[in-house]
Amino acid sequence: MRSDCYRFSVLAGSLSVVVVMYLSRGVGTEYRDLVPSGDNVSQWRQFLDKVMLVVSGEGAAWTVVLLMLVHVAHILLCLPMIHVTKVLYWFLLGPLTGGVLCSAWEMLIVLAYVCSLYISRNQAITALVESSRARHILF
């Protein structure tokens, strides 16, 4: 029973994300020109200044937490423009600290996702693999 509920929730969640992304597709094309896509430092600095104006009332710690939540959405929901999140880590915290935090946070998110996967083993295939390994046919 748990397996069926889990599969249904994963399917329903995935479909709802797809529907929301499809409906918000127009919003993404509307704001595409606001986010820089090149390596021009002055454009990125202006973009960061605009972002900082929006979240400046909350403080630096809240800005980093918000950035980390957006990073989770980028990875788990497959949202576009993950490079913007990674560049903002660098601008907010510096290249070394931002890069280390970004990498560590991304690895933790992926590890949490992989650990949360439910693996159902087919007994017939498991027995076949074990017997093949015992006879040194499969390594």
Backbone hydrogen bonds, N-H to C=O, Kabsch-Sander energy under -0.5 kcal/mol:
donor,donor_aa,acceptor,acceptor_aa,energy
5,C,1,M,-2.2
6,Y,2,R,-2.6
7,R,3,S,-2.5
8,F,4,D,-2.4
9,S,5,C,-2.5
10,V,6,Y,-2.4
11,L,7,R,-2.5
12,A,8,F,-3.1
13,G,9,S,-2.6
14,S,10,V,-2.4
15,L,11,L,-2.5
16,S,12,A,-2.3
17,V,13,G,-2.0
18,V,14,S,-2.2
19,V,15,L,-2.3
20,V,16,S,-2.5
21,M,17,V,-2.7
22,Y,18,V,-2.4
23,L,19,V,-2.5
24,S,20,V,-2.0
25,R,22,Y,-1.0
28,G,24,S,-1.7
29,T,25,R,-1.7
30,E,26,G,-1.5
31,Y,27,V,-1.5
34,L,31,Y,-1.1
35,V,31,Y,-0.7
35,V,32,R,-0.7
41,V,39,D,-0.6
44,W,40,N,-1.8
45,R,41,V,-2.6
46,Q,42,S,-2.3
47,F,43,Q,-2.3
48,L,44,W,-2.7
49,D,45,R,-2.4
50,K,46,Q,-2.1
51,V,47,F,-2.3
52,M,48,L,-3.0
53,L,49,D,-1.9
54,V,50,K,-1.5
55,V,51,V,-2.0
56,S,52,M,-0.9
58,E,55,V,-1.4
59,G,55,V,-0.6
59,G,56,S,-0.6
63,T,59,G,-1.6
64,V,60,A,-2.1
65,V,61,A,-2.2
66,L,62,W,-2.7
67,L,63,T,-2.3
68,M,64,V,-2.3
69,L,65,V,-2.1
70,V,66,L,-2.2
71,H,67,L,-2.1
72,V,68,M,-1.9
73,A,69,L,-2.0
74,H,70,V,-2.4
75,I,71,H,-2.1
76,L,72,V,-2.8
77,L,72,V,-0.5
77,L,73,A,-1.6
79,L,73,A,-0.9
84,V,81,M,-0.9
85,T,81,M,-0.8
86,K,82,I,-2.0
87,V,83,H,-2.4
88,L,84,V,-2.2
89,Y,85,T,-1.7
90,W,86,K,-1.5
91,F,87,V,-2.3
92,L,88,L,-2.7
93,L,89,Y,-2.6
94,G,90,W,-1.8
98,G,94,G,-2.3
99,G,95,P,-1.6
100,V,96,L,-2.4
101,L,97,T,-2.6
102,C,98,G,-2.5
103,S,99,G,-2.4
104,A,100,V,-2.8
105,W,101,L,-2.7
106,E,102,C,-2.3
107,M,103,S,-2.4
108,L,104,A,-2.2
109,I,105,W,-2.3
110,V,106,E,-2.3
111,L,107,M,-2.5
112,A,108,L,-2.5
113,Y,109,I,-2.1
114,V,110,V,-2.7
115,C,111,L,-2.7
116,S,112,A,-1.2
117,L,113,Y,-0.6
117,L,114,V,-0.9
119,I,117,L,-0.6
120,S,118,Y,-0.6
121,R,119,I,-0.6
123,Q,121,R,-0.6
126,T,122,N,-2.5
127,A,123,Q,-2.4
128,L,124,A,-2.1
129,V,125,I,-2.6
130,E,126,T,-2.4
131,S,127,A,-2.4
132,S,128,L,-2.2
133,R,129,V,-2.3
134,A,130,E,-2.1
135,R,131,S,-1.7
136,H,133,R,-1.1
137,I,132,S,-3.0
138,L,132,S,-1.3
